[in-house]
Amino acid sequence: MKSFLESKAMAKALRQSLAERNIEISHGECLELVAKQFGFADWNVLSAQIESAKAKVEPLPLPPGWLHIGFVDTQRYRSGLDPSSPGTAMVECTVGRDVELGNERFAGLGQSIDAEEYRGRKLRLTANLRAENANVGTIWLRVDGQPGSVLRFDNMLQREIDGAIYGTSGWIERMIVLDVPDEAQSIHYGFFMKGYGKVWARNFRLKIAPDGTETTNMTPKTPERRIFLKEPSNLDFMGLST
């Protein structure tokens, strides 16, 4: 979608080009012609569409304690607090499926904490997810040792049951359980969406699980460098970063 200023510039250029051919029309008439070039009934309809598109890609406020993960190109994705639903975070692809994203594009929010209090225990992460026309949405949990060493990891993408969500769905609870080895240094978790659509998350909980709880560990991956907190923070996505 052309921006408001770009469309006006096109109208100005059109008027100048016609004037050079001794064809005189008003600026307003040029705006109407530009609108019709884009398939809209008139300039008012086009300008309304432009303003709607601009509002869609406004950055979302980041919840305190959380960081953006994945693809952070604001022309393709936005993630943060859902302004219409307190206590809910969301990630959205801001372009249509006719726009090429490239392979394995994803975006979301994550949080990192010190592993000290959880060593030798099992850790359970739960959250509620909702999706709208999404390729895939999921939560994830990772336990790291020394920098560059992944000890335990699960993002639910390999599950056939109770795993990632796809398409459009109402609120669904998902859970990950990992053990935290004695050599663990940090713990990382959050949610993300791959591809197109929207995914919402709320009610994050990170708690010690009973010793007999079955874990969901999958093949570890190489971690990205993160800043981590001393303990979980703002799991209800309340408040704004200053």
C-alpha positions as CSV (number, residue, x, y, z in Angstrom):
1,M,0.0,0.0,0.0
2,K,1.4,3.4,-1.0
3,S,1.7,5.9,1.8
4,F,-0.4,9.0,2.0
5,L,2.5,11.2,1.0
6,E,3.6,8.9,-1.8
7,S,0.1,9.0,-3.3
8,K,0.0,12.8,-3.1
9,A,3.4,12.9,-4.8
10,M,2.1,10.7,-7.6
11,A,-0.9,13.1,-8.0
12,K,1.5,16.1,-8.2
13,A,3.7,14.4,-10.7
14,L,0.7,13.4,-12.8
15,R,-0.5,17.0,-12.8
16,Q,2.9,18.3,-13.8
17,S,3.2,15.8,-16.6
18,L,-0.3,16.7,-18.0
19,A,0.5,20.4,-17.8
20,E,3.6,19.8,-20.0
21,R,1.1,18.5,-22.6
22,N,-1.2,21.6,-22.1
23,I,-3.7,19.5,-20.2
24,E,-4.9,21.4,-17.1
25,I,-6.7,19.6,-14.3
26,S,-6.9,20.3,-10.6
27,H,-4.9,18.7,-7.9
28,G,-8.1,17.1,-6.5
29,E,-8.9,15.6,-9.9
30,C,-5.3,14.1,-10.0
31,L,-5.9,12.6,-6.6
32,E,-9.1,11.0,-7.9
33,L,-7.2,9.6,-10.9
34,V,-4.5,8.1,-8.6
35,A,-7.2,6.5,-6.5
36,K,-8.7,4.8,-9.5
37,Q,-5.3,3.6,-10.6
38,F,-5.2,1.6,-7.4
39,G,-8.7,0.3,-7.9
40,F,-10.5,2.5,-5.4
41,A,-13.7,4.4,-6.0
42,D,-12.3,7.8,-5.0
43,W,-9.6,9.5,-3.1
44,N,-11.5,9.4,0.2
45,V,-11.6,5.6,0.1
46,L,-7.9,5.3,-0.8
47,S,-6.8,7.7,2.0
48,A,-8.9,5.7,4.5
49,Q,-7.2,2.5,3.4
50,I,-3.8,4.1,3.8
51,E,-4.6,5.3,7.3
52,S,-5.9,1.9,8.2
53,A,-2.7,0.3,7.0
54,K,-0.6,2.8,8.9
55,A,-2.5,2.0,12.1
56,K,-2.0,-1.7,11.6
57,V,1.8,-1.5,11.7
58,E,2.2,0.8,14.7
59,P,4.7,-0.8,17.1
60,L,3.2,-2.6,20.1
61,P,4.4,-1.7,23.6
62,L,6.9,-4.2,25.0
63,P,5.9,-5.8,28.3
64,P,8.5,-5.1,31.0
65,G,10.9,-8.0,31.5
66,W,10.4,-9.3,28.0
67,L,12.4,-9.0,24.8
68,H,11.7,-9.4,21.1
69,I,13.0,-12.6,19.5
70,G,13.4,-13.8,16.0
71,F,12.8,-11.6,13.0
72,V,12.4,-8.0,14.2
73,D,11.9,-6.2,10.9
74,T,9.0,-3.9,11.8
75,Q,7.9,-3.8,8.2
76,R,7.1,-7.5,8.5
77,Y,6.3,-8.3,12.1
78,R,5.2,-6.6,15.3
79,S,5.0,-8.1,18.8
80,G,4.1,-6.8,22.3
81,L,1.1,-6.1,24.4
82,D,-2.3,-6.4,22.7
83,P,-3.8,-2.9,23.3
84,S,-7.3,-4.3,23.2
85,S,-6.8,-7.0,25.8
86,P,-5.0,-6.4,29.1
87,G,-2.7,-9.2,30.2
88,T,-2.3,-10.5,26.7
89,A,0.7,-10.3,24.4
90,M,0.6,-10.9,20.7
91,V,2.8,-11.3,17.6
92,E,1.5,-10.4,14.1
93,C,2.8,-10.6,10.6
94,T,1.9,-7.2,9.2
95,V,2.0,-8.1,5.5
96,G,-0.2,-10.3,3.4
97,R,0.6,-13.8,2.1
98,D,1.4,-12.2,-1.3
99,V,4.6,-10.7,0.2
100,E,7.6,-13.1,0.4
101,L,9.0,-13.5,3.9
102,G,11.8,-15.9,3.2
103,N,12.5,-19.2,4.8
104,E,11.9,-19.8,8.5
105,R,10.8,-16.3,9.4
106,F,9.4,-16.1,12.9
107,A,8.9,-13.5,15.6
108,G,7.7,-13.3,19.2
109,L,8.7,-12.5,22.8
110,G,11.1,-14.2,25.2
111,Q,12.4,-13.9,28.7
112,S,15.6,-15.2,30.3
113,I,16.3,-16.0,34.0
114,D,19.1,-17.4,36.2
115,A,18.9,-21.1,36.6
116,E,20.4,-21.2,40.1
117,E,17.1,-21.8,42.0
118,Y,15.9,-24.5,39.7
119,R,19.0,-26.8,39.4
120,G,18.2,-30.4,40.0
121,R,14.5,-29.9,39.7
122,K,11.9,-30.2,36.9
123,L,10.5,-27.0,35.5
124,R,7.0,-26.7,34.0
125,L,6.0,-23.9,31.6
126,T,2.3,-23.3,30.8
127,A,0.6,-20.7,28.8
128,N,-2.6,-20.1,26.8
129,L,-2.4,-19.5,23.1
130,R,-4.8,-18.3,20.5
131,A,-4.3,-18.0,16.7
132,E,-5.8,-16.3,13.7
133,N,-4.9,-17.5,10.2
134,A,-1.4,-18.4,11.5
135,N,1.1,-20.7,9.9
136,V,2.2,-21.9,13.4
137,G,2.2,-20.5,17.0
138,T,3.9,-22.0,20.0
139,I,5.6,-21.6,23.4
140,W,9.2,-22.7,24.0
141,L,11.5,-23.4,26.9
142,R,15.3,-23.9,26.9
143,V,17.9,-24.7,29.6
144,D,21.5,-23.6,28.8
145,G,24.8,-24.4,30.4
146,Q,27.9,-22.4,29.6
147,P,27.4,-19.9,26.7
148,G,26.8,-21.9,23.5
149,S,25.7,-25.1,25.3
150,V,22.0,-26.1,25.2
151,L,21.2,-28.7,27.8
152,R,17.4,-29.1,27.4
153,F,14.9,-27.7,24.8
154,D,11.3,-27.9,23.6
155,N,9.3,-25.7,21.3
156,M,6.5,-28.2,20.7
157,L,7.0,-28.2,16.9
158,Q,7.8,-31.9,16.8
159,R,4.7,-32.9,18.7
160,E,1.7,-34.6,17.0
161,I,-0.5,-34.1,20.1
162,D,-0.9,-31.1,22.4
163,G,1.8,-29.2,20.4
164,A,2.0,-26.0,18.4
165,I,-1.3,-24.4,17.1
166,Y,-2.1,-23.7,13.5
167,G,-4.7,-21.7,11.5
168,T,-7.4,-20.2,13.6
169,S,-8.2,-21.4,17.1
170,G,-9.7,-20.2,20.4
171,W,-7.6,-20.1,23.6
172,I,-5.7,-23.4,24.2
173,E,-3.4,-24.2,27.1
174,R,0.0,-25.7,26.3
175,M,2.7,-27.1,28.6
176,I,6.4,-27.9,28.5
177,V,8.3,-29.8,31.2
178,L,12.1,-29.9,31.3
179,D,14.6,-31.1,33.9
180,V,17.2,-28.5,34.9
181,P,20.7,-30.2,35.3
182,D,23.1,-29.2,38.0
183,E,25.3,-27.5,35.4
184,A,22.5,-25.3,34.1
185,Q,23.3,-21.5,34.0
186,S,20.2,-19.9,32.5
187,I,16.7,-20.6,31.5
188,H,14.9,-19.1,28.5
189,Y,11.2,-19.2,27.4
190,G,8.5,-17.4,25.6
191,F,6.2,-17.7,22.6
192,F,6.5,-17.1,18.8
193,M,4.8,-17.3,15.5
194,K,6.3,-18.6,12.2
195,G,5.2,-17.3,8.9
196,Y,1.9,-15.3,8.5
197,G,-1.1,-14.5,10.7
198,K,-1.5,-13.6,14.4
199,V,-0.9,-15.4,17.7
200,W,-1.8,-14.3,21.2
201,A,-0.4,-15.5,24.5
202,R,-1.5,-15.0,28.1
203,N,-1.3,-16.7,31.6
204,F,2.4,-17.7,31.5
205,R,3.4,-19.8,34.5
206,L,6.8,-21.1,35.3
207,K,6.8,-23.5,38.3
208,I,8.6,-26.4,39.8
209,A,7.0,-29.7,38.7
210,P,6.8,-32.9,40.8
211,D,9.8,-35.1,40.4
212,G,7.8,-37.8,38.7
213,T,6.5,-35.5,36.0
214,E,7.3,-36.7,32.4
215,T,9.6,-34.3,30.5
216,T,9.0,-33.1,26.9
217,N,12.7,-32.6,25.9
218,M,13.5,-32.6,22.2
219,T,16.8,-32.2,20.2
220,P,18.7,-29.1,21.6
221,K,19.4,-26.2,19.3
222,T,22.2,-23.5,19.3
223,P,21.1,-20.7,21.6
224,E,21.2,-17.0,20.9
225,R,22.9,-14.7,23.3
226,R,20.4,-13.3,25.8
227,I,20.3,-10.9,28.8
228,F,18.8,-12.9,31.6
229,L,16.9,-12.0,34.8
230,K,17.4,-13.2,38.3
231,E,13.9,-14.6,38.4
232,P,10.7,-14.7,36.3
233,S,9.1,-11.3,35.7
234,N,5.8,-9.9,34.6
235,L,4.4,-13.2,33.4
236,D,0.9,-11.6,33.2
237,F,2.1,-9.0,30.6
238,M,1.0,-6.1,32.8
239,G,2.4,-2.6,32.6
240,L,4.6,-0.8,30.1
241,S,8.4,-0.5,29.7
242,T,9.8,2.9,30.6
